[in-house]
Amino acid sequence: MDIKTLTRYSLSKKGSFEEYPFGADVLVIKVASKIYALLTVRNNQQNISLKCDPFIAESLRQQYPSITPGYHLNKSHWNTIILDGSVSEAELLKMIDHSYELVFKGLKKSEKEAILQQL
């Protein structure tokens, strides 16, 4: 699975949009005002960073060598996944869903309501 496919999937989430606040080489995907995915190419490798429950984050790091603590992010709440094929498409999509849900849950009530009212 590549960055373009993951970007398309992430942007299909209700209220999601993309920005480049850290420069042209870091695609940031947000819901409302909060980041839930960062997609980059570093050292010629595509990767995605996603928010994650700390317990699940640690478990994923133990299962997959390509999953490490978030690059330039809170190490207990973010994972960076190198897209080298070692993590299945289904698992990646599940991780995106989890990140989105965690961030959405933390939004203000008014932000959640505005997103839920979108067609």
C-alpha positions as CSV (number, residue, x, y, z in Angstrom):
1,M,0.0,0.0,0.0
2,D,1.4,3.4,-0.9
3,I,1.0,7.0,0.3
4,K,-1.5,7.9,-2.4
5,T,-3.9,5.1,-1.4
6,L,-3.6,5.8,2.3
7,T,-4.2,9.5,1.6
8,R,-7.3,8.8,-0.4
9,Y,-8.6,6.5,2.4
10,S,-7.8,9.0,5.1
11,L,-9.5,11.8,3.2
12,S,-12.6,9.7,2.8
13,K,-13.2,10.0,6.6
14,K,-15.9,12.5,7.5
15,G,-14.6,16.0,8.0
16,S,-11.0,15.2,6.9
17,F,-8.9,17.5,4.9
18,E,-5.2,17.9,4.0
19,E,-2.7,20.7,4.8
20,Y,1.1,21.2,4.5
21,P,1.9,23.2,7.7
22,F,5.4,21.7,7.9
23,G,6.4,22.2,4.3
24,A,5.7,20.6,1.0
25,D,7.2,17.2,2.0
26,V,4.9,16.5,4.9
27,L,1.2,15.9,4.1
28,V,-0.9,16.4,7.2
29,I,-4.4,15.1,7.4
30,K,-6.8,16.6,10.0
31,V,-10.3,16.3,11.2
32,A,-11.5,19.7,12.4
33,S,-8.4,21.4,13.9
34,K,-6.6,18.2,14.9
35,I,-4.0,16.1,13.1
36,Y,-4.6,12.3,12.9
37,A,-2.1,11.4,10.1
38,L,1.2,12.6,8.7
39,L,2.5,11.1,5.4
40,T,6.1,11.6,4.3
41,V,9.0,10.1,2.4
42,R,12.1,9.9,4.5
43,N,15.3,8.1,3.6
44,N,13.6,7.1,0.3
45,Q,10.9,5.2,2.3
46,Q,7.2,6.2,2.4
47,N,5.8,6.3,5.9
48,I,2.7,7.3,7.8
49,S,2.5,8.5,11.4
50,L,-0.8,7.9,13.2
51,K,-2.1,8.5,16.7
52,C,-2.6,5.4,18.8
53,D,-3.6,4.3,22.2
54,P,-0.3,3.8,24.1
55,F,-1.0,0.2,25.0
56,I,-1.9,-0.7,21.4
57,A,1.0,1.4,20.1
58,E,3.5,-0.6,22.1
59,S,1.9,-3.9,21.1
60,L,2.2,-2.9,17.4
61,R,5.8,-2.0,17.8
62,Q,6.6,-5.4,19.2
63,Q,4.7,-7.2,16.4
64,Y,6.2,-5.2,13.5
65,P,9.8,-4.0,13.1
66,S,8.5,-1.3,10.6
67,I,6.5,0.4,13.3
68,T,8.4,2.7,15.6
69,P,7.6,5.5,18.1
70,G,6.3,8.6,16.3
71,Y,9.0,10.5,14.4
72,H,9.1,14.0,16.0
73,L,5.9,13.2,17.8
74,N,4.8,12.1,21.3
75,K,6.4,8.7,21.5
76,S,3.8,7.0,23.6
77,H,0.7,8.3,21.6
78,W,2.0,8.2,18.0
79,N,3.5,5.4,15.8
80,T,5.4,5.9,12.5
81,I,4.9,3.0,10.1
82,I,7.4,2.5,7.2
83,L,5.4,1.3,4.2
84,D,7.6,-1.6,3.2
85,G,4.8,-4.1,2.8
86,S,5.4,-5.8,6.2
87,V,2.1,-4.4,7.6
88,S,-1.0,-5.6,5.7
89,E,-3.4,-3.3,4.0
90,A,-6.1,-4.3,6.4
91,E,-4.0,-3.5,9.4
92,L,-3.0,-0.1,8.0
93,L,-6.6,0.8,7.4
94,K,-7.5,-0.3,10.9
95,M,-4.7,1.9,12.3
96,I,-6.0,4.9,10.3
97,D,-9.5,4.2,11.6
98,H,-8.2,4.1,15.2
99,S,-6.3,7.3,14.8
100,Y,-9.3,9.1,13.3
101,E,-11.6,7.8,16.1
102,L,-9.2,8.9,18.9
103,V,-8.9,12.4,17.5
104,F,-12.5,12.7,16.7
105,K,-13.4,11.6,20.2
106,G,-11.3,14.4,21.6
107,L,-12.9,17.2,19.5
108,K,-15.1,19.9,21.0
109,K,-18.8,19.0,21.0
110,S,-19.5,21.8,18.5
111,E,-16.8,20.5,16.1
112,K,-18.2,17.0,16.3
113,E,-21.7,18.2,15.6
114,A,-20.6,20.3,12.6
115,I,-18.8,17.3,11.1
116,L,-21.7,14.9,11.7
117,Q,-24.0,17.3,10.0
118,Q,-22.0,17.3,6.8
119,L,-23.5,15.4,3.9
